[in-house]
Each structure stands twice: as C-alpha cells, then as structure tokens.
Amino acid sequence: MQSLPKTLAEDVAKNLVMVARLIDEDPEGAYGYSRVALRLASRVAAVREAAGFAAYANQKYAEALAEFRAARRMTGTVDLWPLMADCERGLGRPEKALDMAGAPEVHKLDKAGQVEMRLVAAGARRDLGQLDAAIVTLQSPELASNAVQPWTARLRYAYADALLAAGRQGEAREWFAKAVEADKDGSTDASDRLAELDGVEFVDAFDENENEGEDEEHSDPQAPGGPEQGGEE
C-alpha cells in the first residue's frame, strides 16, 4: 500500500480492517467492505487477497478464485494454493483440486499449508465418492502426532468424519474425542459430534425454563389473560 497516496492508503486500510473484523461473524458485511477496497486499489495484492477471502466466506467461489489468482500473480507466493484448490471443489471440479494437490507448488508450502492441502485433497476424494481414498489421504505424520498444532483439531475432525461416513463408527468416535482434546478454541463442533455418537441429548435450560413459565401462566387462574372464575351472570 506504500504505492498509494496517503489519504487513499488510509481509506483502503480502514476497509481491510473491517473485512478482517467481520469475516467470521458477518461475511456479507466483510464482502461489502472488500468490494469498496477493491474499487479503491485493485492493483494492491493485499486488497485482492482480502477480496478473495471475503468472496470465499460467502461461497462465491469463482470470484474468490479469480482474486486469489490475481494476488498470486502479484506476489509470486504459493500460500493461497490450497484455497484456490478448494475453490475448484466449490465450483464442482474435484478432479482439478486433486491435480493441484499433486502439483510442484505443494512442495513450496509450509507445514500448515501442506496440511491444508491434504484436507482439500481428502475433501475432493469424498466429492468423488472415494471414501477409502479420503481416509488414506488424511493418514499422515501430522495426524499421528500427539503434539497439538493449529491444524490438529481440524485434521483429526476431518479424519473422524471420513471414518464415520465409511461406517467405521468406533474409530470415528475415537478420533472425534481426539479432536475435542486438540480443539481449545472451539473451531470445530467435535464435542457435539462426539455427544451425538454417545447418544447424549442436550436440553436448552433457557427454553426449558421458558416453557415451565408458560405452563404456570396457563394453569394460574389469577394470571393476566387466564380463565375467569366466578364471573357474574
């Protein structure tokens, strides 16, 4: 953004901050800010990347792929390769995603990027109905490691989900439990999936109390709106 005039750079930066702030809880709002930034500075790689993330969060995969490609051309890095491959999945082209998973660019990714690429490839296998291949794709030193990394919970979760889809419920339960152990920030719903497998049902205490209050209201003859008692004829 150093190539932009100061006032313009500040305006662009404000919009990018809003994209980052809203993208998880309000993807549509983030997308709106990304479009403003794009109109202001479409030749800035950070803007194209942010626009790609915002489009991706809104499942606008063709648009996201175009923005990620533009950002990659500008920077020459391969960091966005797994996301580009996942966009291909979103566009109904799992074979293309698998081609990208086997491309030389994957070897240039850092460990987190390689794990992400493995997750995308496994998803593409599942898209094609190749459950056993998806399971094998996820089997890796990163999956077997007891060390907890930023990607560990998602990797274990994906493995558990693939096992469950393949009918291997006992193994799936074991790996959902391992995902729960690694998921310190609640980035997956592994705990809910585990409870579901164990037949545990959660009751919303707020709803339960609310229903009890309604029952009491209807049964109380003195409550406002309740049945009249001993009315005069």
C-alpha positions as CSV (number, residue, x, y, z in Angstrom):
1,M,0.0,0.0,0.0
2,Q,3.1,2.2,0.1
3,S,2.5,3.0,-3.6
4,L,-0.8,4.7,-2.8
5,P,-1.3,8.4,-1.8
6,K,-1.5,8.7,2.0
7,T,-5.2,9.5,2.2
8,L,-6.2,6.8,-0.2
9,A,-4.0,4.3,1.6
10,E,-5.7,5.2,4.9
11,D,-9.2,4.6,3.3
12,V,-8.1,1.3,1.9
13,A,-6.6,0.2,5.2
14,K,-9.8,1.0,7.1
15,N,-11.8,-1.2,4.7
16,L,-9.4,-4.0,5.0
17,V,-9.5,-3.8,8.8
18,M,-13.3,-4.1,8.6
19,V,-13.0,-7.1,6.3
20,A,-10.8,-8.9,8.9
21,R,-13.1,-7.9,11.7
22,L,-16.3,-9.1,10.2
23,I,-15.3,-12.0,8.0
24,D,-16.2,-14.7,10.6
25,E,-19.4,-13.3,12.1
26,D,-20.7,-11.2,9.2
27,P,-19.3,-12.5,5.9
28,E,-21.7,-10.4,3.9
29,G,-20.6,-7.2,5.6
30,A,-17.0,-8.2,5.1
31,Y,-17.7,-8.8,1.4
32,G,-19.2,-5.3,1.1
33,Y,-16.1,-3.7,2.6
34,S,-13.8,-5.8,0.4
35,R,-15.6,-4.5,-2.7
36,V,-15.0,-0.9,-1.6
37,A,-11.3,-1.6,-1.1
38,L,-11.2,-3.3,-4.5
39,R,-12.7,-0.3,-6.2
40,L,-10.1,2.0,-4.5
41,A,-7.0,-0.1,-5.0
42,S,-7.4,-3.1,-7.3
43,R,-3.7,-3.2,-8.1
44,V,-2.7,-3.9,-4.5
45,A,-2.1,-7.6,-3.7
46,A,-3.3,-7.3,-0.1
47,V,-6.6,-5.9,-1.4
48,R,-7.1,-8.7,-4.0
49,E,-6.3,-11.3,-1.3
50,A,-8.8,-9.8,1.1
51,A,-11.4,-9.7,-1.6
52,G,-10.7,-13.4,-2.3
53,F,-11.2,-14.3,1.4
54,A,-14.4,-12.3,1.6
55,A,-15.8,-13.9,-1.6
56,Y,-14.7,-17.4,-0.3
57,A,-16.5,-16.8,3.0
58,N,-19.7,-16.1,1.0
59,Q,-19.3,-19.2,-1.2
60,K,-18.6,-17.0,-4.3
61,Y,-16.0,-19.5,-5.4
62,A,-15.5,-18.3,-9.0
63,E,-14.9,-14.7,-7.7
64,A,-12.7,-15.9,-4.9
65,L,-10.6,-18.0,-7.3
66,A,-10.1,-15.0,-9.6
67,E,-9.0,-12.8,-6.7
68,F,-6.6,-15.4,-5.3
69,R,-5.1,-15.9,-8.7
70,A,-4.6,-12.2,-9.1
71,A,-3.0,-11.9,-5.7
72,R,-0.7,-14.8,-6.5
73,R,0.4,-13.2,-9.8
74,M,1.3,-10.0,-7.9
75,T,3.2,-11.7,-5.1
76,G,4.6,-14.8,-6.7
77,T,3.9,-16.8,-3.5
78,V,2.1,-20.1,-3.2
79,D,0.4,-19.5,0.1
80,L,-3.0,-19.3,-1.5
81,W,-2.7,-22.6,-3.4
82,P,-4.8,-24.7,-1.0
83,L,-7.6,-22.1,-1.0
84,M,-7.5,-22.0,-4.8
85,A,-7.8,-25.7,-4.9
86,D,-10.8,-25.6,-2.5
87,C,-12.5,-23.1,-4.8
88,E,-12.2,-25.6,-7.6
89,R,-14.1,-28.0,-5.3
90,G,-16.7,-25.4,-4.6
91,L,-17.1,-25.0,-8.4
92,G,-17.8,-28.7,-8.7
93,R,-14.3,-29.6,-10.1
94,P,-12.8,-32.0,-7.6
95,E,-10.6,-33.5,-10.2
96,K,-8.9,-30.1,-10.7
97,A,-8.4,-29.8,-7.0
98,L,-6.7,-33.2,-7.0
99,D,-4.5,-32.1,-9.9
100,M,-3.4,-29.1,-7.8
101,A,-2.8,-31.3,-4.8
102,G,-0.1,-33.1,-6.9
103,A,1.4,-30.0,-8.3
104,P,5.0,-28.9,-7.6
105,E,3.7,-25.8,-5.8
106,V,2.6,-28.0,-2.9
107,H,6.2,-28.7,-2.0
108,K,6.8,-25.0,-1.6
109,L,4.1,-24.7,1.1
110,D,5.0,-24.5,4.7
111,K,3.7,-27.3,7.1
112,A,0.4,-25.6,7.7
113,G,-0.2,-25.1,4.0
114,Q,0.7,-28.8,3.3
115,V,-1.8,-29.9,5.9
116,E,-4.4,-27.6,4.4
117,M,-3.7,-29.1,1.0
118,R,-4.2,-32.6,2.4
119,L,-7.6,-31.6,3.9
120,V,-8.6,-30.2,0.5
121,A,-7.5,-33.3,-1.3
122,A,-9.4,-35.6,1.1
123,G,-12.5,-33.4,0.6
124,A,-12.1,-33.8,-3.2
125,R,-11.9,-37.6,-2.8
126,R,-15.1,-37.5,-0.8
127,D,-16.7,-35.4,-3.5
128,L,-15.9,-38.2,-5.9
129,G,-17.3,-40.8,-3.6
130,Q,-13.9,-42.2,-2.8
131,L,-14.2,-42.6,0.9
132,D,-11.4,-45.1,1.4
133,A,-9.0,-42.9,-0.6
134,A,-10.1,-39.9,1.5
135,I,-9.2,-41.7,4.7
136,V,-5.8,-42.7,3.3
137,T,-5.1,-39.2,2.2
138,L,-5.6,-37.9,5.7
139,Q,-3.3,-40.5,7.3
140,S,0.0,-38.7,7.8
141,P,2.7,-38.0,10.4
142,E,0.7,-34.8,11.4
143,L,-2.4,-36.9,12.1
144,A,-0.4,-39.5,14.2
145,S,1.5,-36.9,16.2
146,N,0.5,-36.2,19.8
147,A,1.7,-32.6,19.5
148,V,-1.1,-30.1,19.2
149,Q,-0.6,-27.6,16.3
150,P,-3.0,-25.0,15.0
151,W,-4.2,-27.5,12.4
152,T,-4.5,-30.6,14.6
153,A,-8.2,-30.3,15.6
154,R,-9.4,-29.8,12.0
155,L,-7.2,-32.7,10.7
156,R,-8.5,-35.1,13.4
157,Y,-12.0,-33.9,12.8
158,A,-11.8,-34.5,9.1
159,Y,-10.4,-37.9,9.7
160,A,-13.2,-38.8,12.2
161,D,-15.8,-37.5,9.8
162,A,-14.4,-39.6,6.9
163,L,-14.3,-42.7,9.1
164,L,-17.9,-42.1,10.1
165,A,-19.0,-41.7,6.5
166,A,-17.3,-45.0,5.8
167,G,-19.3,-46.7,8.5
168,R,-16.4,-47.1,10.9
169,Q,-18.2,-45.7,13.9
170,G,-15.9,-47.0,16.7
171,E,-12.8,-45.5,15.1
172,A,-14.7,-42.3,14.3
173,R,-15.7,-41.9,17.9
174,E,-12.1,-42.3,19.0
175,W,-10.9,-39.6,16.6
176,F,-13.7,-37.2,17.4
177,A,-12.6,-37.5,21.0
178,K,-9.0,-36.7,20.0
179,A,-10.3,-33.7,18.0
180,V,-12.0,-32.4,21.1
181,E,-8.8,-32.7,23.1
182,A,-7.0,-30.5,20.5
183,D,-9.8,-28.1,19.9
184,K,-9.1,-25.5,22.6
185,D,-10.9,-22.6,20.8
186,G,-14.0,-24.4,19.6
187,S,-13.1,-24.2,15.9
188,T,-15.0,-27.4,15.2
189,D,-18.2,-29.0,16.5
190,A,-16.3,-32.1,17.5
191,S,-17.8,-32.1,21.0
192,D,-21.3,-32.1,19.6
193,R,-20.5,-34.9,17.1
194,L,-19.0,-37.0,19.9
195,A,-22.0,-36.4,22.1
196,E,-24.3,-37.4,19.2
197,L,-22.4,-40.7,18.8
198,D,-22.7,-41.4,22.5
199,G,-26.4,-40.7,22.4
200,V,-26.3,-37.6,24.6
201,E,-29.1,-35.1,24.2
202,F,-28.6,-31.5,25.4
203,V,-31.6,-29.5,26.7
204,D,-31.5,-25.8,26.4
205,A,-32.1,-24.7,30.0
206,F,-33.4,-21.3,28.9
207,D,-36.0,-22.8,26.7
208,E,-36.9,-25.3,29.4
209,N,-37.4,-22.5,32.0
210,E,-39.4,-20.5,29.5
211,N,-41.7,-23.4,28.8
212,E,-42.2,-24.0,32.5
213,G,-43.1,-20.3,32.9
214,E,-45.7,-20.6,30.2
215,D,-47.2,-23.7,31.8
216,E,-47.5,-21.9,35.1
217,E,-49.1,-18.9,33.4
218,H,-51.8,-21.1,31.7
219,S,-52.5,-23.0,34.9
220,D,-52.8,-19.9,37.2
221,P,-56.4,-18.7,37.3
222,Q,-55.1,-15.3,38.7
223,A,-52.7,-14.8,35.8
224,P,-53.5,-12.0,33.3
225,G,-55.5,-13.4,30.5
226,G,-56.3,-16.6,32.4
227,P,-59.8,-18.1,32.6
228,E,-62.3,-16.0,34.5
229,Q,-63.5,-17.6,37.8
230,G,-66.9,-16.9,39.4
231,G,-67.9,-14.4,36.9
232,E,-71.3,-12.7,37.4
233,E,-74.1,-13.8,35.2
